[in-house]
Amino acid sequence: MKLRIDKDRCTGHGRCYGLAPGLVEDDEFGYGQIVGDGEIPAAQLGAARSAAAACPERAVIIEE
């Protein structure tokens, strides 16, 4: 599974990198950006799901 962020939807709330800091970080403008290639390790799947569920714009997406 991979995690991605739809840059057109993201408004920089920061919930994603607050909930999944190993998978998402903030860029220089405070918007979320994926760390690495977006692959979600099994141990971080819960954090990825939390980040996706907490995004008000639904910009954080888990791809199967």
N, C-alpha and C positions, 0 to 999 in steps of 0.2 A: 504494500500500500504506500501511496505517496501523499504528501501534504502539499498544497499549493495555496497561494493567495491571489485572488482576483484584484489586481491593482486598481481597476476601474471602480470597484465597490468600496475598497478600503478607505476609511476616513481617519484612521489613526487613534482609535480608542485605546489600544494597547493591551486589551484583554488577552489576546493570543500569546504575546510574548510573556505576559504575566503568568499565564497558566501552563505554557509549554516552552519554558526558556531554553531547553536543549534543541528544540525544533524550529523556533521562531525567535528572531531578534528584531530590534527596532533599527530603522535606517536613520540617516542624518536628519530627517524631517519628522521622525516619530511614527512612521508607518511601519507595519509589520513586513518582514522579509524572511524567507525561508533560509534556514541554515543548511549548508551543503546541498545535496541533490534532492532533498525532500523525502527520501525514504524514511519510513517510520519504523524504528525498531520495535519489536513486540513489547518490550518493557515500557515504551512511551506511548503506546496506542491509547491508553486512557487519557493521558494529557492532551494528545492530539484531538480526541473526540470532545474533550472539555473545551478546548480552544475553539473548535468549530461551532459547538453549540452556544458558546458565549458571545460570538461575534454578532452584533446587532444588524450588520449589513449582509451577513452570510457570505463574507468575502473569503473566509477560511474554508477550504474544501478538501475533503479526503477522497482520493481517487482509488478505487479498488484495482 
